[in-house]
Amino acid sequence: MHQAANIRVLHISGEIHWQGGERQLSYLLKMLRLRVHHEVICAEGSKLAQYCHDHDIPYHTYKRDFFYRFRLWNTIRKVAKGQIFNLFHCHDRRAHTAAWLSMTYQPLVVNRRASHKLKNNLWSRIKFSSRRLKCIVCPSHFVAEQVAAVMKKAGRIRVVYTSIEESQYELHKRKNILRSELNIDPDTTLIGTVGVVRKRKGHSVFVQAAERLVAQGLPVHFAIIGEGPELDSVKELIKEKNLESHVSVMGFRSDLRSIYPDLDLFVLSSSSEGFSSVILEAFANGIPVVASAVGGVTEIVEEEVSGLLVQAGDPEDFAYQIKRLIEKPKLAEKMVANAKAILPKYETQRMANTYHRIYKEAAGTVVERVYTNSSKRAH
């Protein structure tokens, strides 16, 4: 299989958790397996390492400890020294920094998914103006604008929307797996959020919105699906507000496709988002969406057409909009139908084909440069 591939790509990840970026990488590894030879550098014990192991993808790990930046840098140098790669694909800022510092010759394709403004300092300008950086891929026009403010050559920026597997387009039947685990009856509205539990994801706002709706006596239950550095503080907040019987923390789930249909509403309460693949997953599963009007989210969700947009950090408004959808099922049905209609725009095959073109452009650049350098040495 790998012998037929004409481009060799080393994917580099600095993450430990399974997030949207790791999911998109898994799609690339699958969709381009016949056209690209993939190898992956990832953190020891990460979900990505487990994915590579389970799918027979060559991978190399580094220990994620206090010295992980050095370990990642050193692993890149060792792997690159032993093999020939046409390019490095860096999937986050840690990977970008380590690859840039590795002093190897391979050109870089870099993902920039963060929605916060890129710092316009010397360090950023050096990294993002490097001749090795052939393309920086952004998940939305919002993020692309943040990068363009710092990069000298904005022509290197490409917007490639996050994708969703076509198999998720078909509505799956409710199996009541999640409802059985939570021991809630069919008349209870189950409201969920999915993602890494970190500060910018706004789980505290989610909990505060739950508090307001529970106080109104509505038959609702809230589920937080995911893990992350803020997990303990979120649990403490739930306990502090006496919401243990109304808000459940489910942790990381590998069976999302089976449990998504159990949700009646999906909420994304982030304070910032470059895009949001979980919104696409909610769309695909026919779940009405209430989301913060931040970053790239507004490029996916159209107000009262495909979802409802809320001022970030406002639990009162989140509670109001959630209640509104509970009380207006016709509005929810209309938004679900509209959301399903836009999904072909985010097909995995379309995303993979775009990356393949990006890889070929970058690989062509390195072949030309190596040939030029070799010619100069020969003379």
Salt bridges, closest charged atoms under 4 A:
GLU15 OE2 - ARG94 NH1 3.37
GLU15 OE2 - ARG198 NH2 3.98
GLU39 OE2 - ARG8 NH2 3.83
GLU39 OE2 - HIS37 NE2 2.96
GLU39 OE1 - HIS60 NE2 2.75
ASP54 OD1 - HIS53 ND1 3.43
ASP65 OD2 - ARG71 NE 2.90
GLU165 OE2 - LYS30 NZ 3.09
GLU165 OE1 - ARG257 NH2 2.12
GLU181 OE1 - ARG253 NH1 2.84
GLU211 OE1 - LYS241 NZ 3.22
GLU227 OE2 - LYS47 NZ 2.98
ASP255 OD2 - ARG253 NH2 2.94
ASP264 OD1 - ARG174 NH2 3.08
ASP264 OD2 - ARG179 NH2 2.44
GLU273 OE2 - ARG200 NH1 3.85
GLU273 OE2 - LYS201 NZ 2.64
GLU281 OE2 - ARG23 NE 3.12
GLU304 OE2 - ARG324 NH2 2.39
GLU316 OE1 - ARG212 NE 2.92
GLU327 OE2 - LYS323 NZ 4.00
GLU361 OE1 - ARG158 NH1 3.73
